[in-house]
Amino acid sequence: MSDEKLLVSFACQRCLQPLRLDDTFNYLNEHTLAELTLPVISNPDVDLESQATSVDHFVHPCRLSDSGNGINGFMLISDSGEVETISNQMRVRATLFDTLSENSHIDHPLCDECADALIEMLEQQVKLTHNDYDDYCEYLRKLESDSEDLHLDTLEQELHSLHDEEKRLLDELERMKEEESAIVLAIEEQERISQRLTQDEERYWRQYTSHRRDLMATDDEYRSVECQLEYTQSQLEKLKKTNVFNATFHIWHSGHFGTINNFRLGRLPSVPIDWSEINAAWGQTALLLAALARKINLTFDRYKLVPYGNHSYIEVDFNLLPSFKLTKFL
């Protein structure tokens, strides 16, 4: 019954298959325990506190010996002596596997297949390590043999040559710096010139725009004056062709009466006409006669026409003769 319970006490830490351990794991002497406590691979100490800011949480490695009585929380119901023996065996085995896990990067226990695979992997790593060791040894021997062939004179010549090259490069660097400074100054000067030219260009464009606006305004004014001149010339030609006297004094007839500016000259017993209209007509006649006299520079000897609307009159030898009285004699 004890053997059947031990079948499921431990599992392989890689493939998780249940393990049945040999009875020799039940008892460990001091010599065996001392050998197991020796580290298989030196594990570097890691300060977890200094890495607390970059680690979210840290999971401690599993320890089989911390699981209560070594049976992962399960209690075997049997005789007290048998239970104590099983508990002691479980504790010894858990301590063994914890010691092995702490002294290497590999968690224990392992099954035969995983152990063989692990051994094969370790042998491959050992082989690669031996190859690296051989390569390093060969490289070291080569370096030692090359160092014996070097001559001090050659090294001094190379050093002198390097010093000369360094001096030449420093001189060239200094010359390049001077050229760079000159180029920077030239660029600054060109930038100032470019800025000045830009300002001049803007000023010229403003002047051009102003002159262009003035030119357009002058052109509009010229066209307006030209149109006014054409209109004035056309009116002048029209006036030249117009008879002023015909336009001012319209002489026609109305029935039995002659008219001037639609005012009738005279009356008949059968057609009575108001004297104010007749006086106005004779006033227009006196005005026309005076205008014609001035036009032809005619001067009357005894008579003087005084046009004064419907109150016009004629002076005869400096005697007043109202024009409306003339109608009484007609």
Secondary structure, 3 states (H helix, E strand, C coil): CHHHHHCCCEECCCCCCEECCCHHHHCCCHHHHHHHHCCCCCCCCCCCCCCCCCCCCCCCCCCHHHCCCCCCCCCCCCCHHHHHHHHHHHHHHHHHHHHHHHCCCCCCCCCHHHHHHHHHHHHHHHHHHHHHHHHHHHHHHHHHHHHHHCCHHHHHHHHHHHHHHHHHHHHHHHHHHHHHHHHHHHHHHHHHHHHHHHHHHHHHHHHHHHHHHHHHHHHHHHHHHHHHHHHHHHHHHHHHCCCHHHHHCCEEEECCEEEECCEEECCCCCCCCCHHHHHHHHHHHHHHHHHHHHHCCCCCCCEEEECCHHHCEEEECCEEEEHHHHHHHC
